[in-house]
């Protein structure tokens, strides 16, 4: 009785779930190994440009704050 109780779920798992799991796993691995698509690369480049613009803005704001409120970095 207990052997049949465990055998049925194990057979279902091995026949249906495990192959599907392996197929999906290796498909996602292959997709990840292909790298970025051209669209993803363009988006990444746009983000890099935005990050550089933000960095220059932050530096400018820090210079303004240093001139107008020299103790701003020490306030918490």
Secondary structure, DSSP 8 states (H G I E B T S, - for coil): -HHHHHHHHHHHIIIIIHHHHHHHHHHHHHHHHT---HHHHHHHHHHHHHHHHHHHHHHHHHHHHHHH-TTTTT--
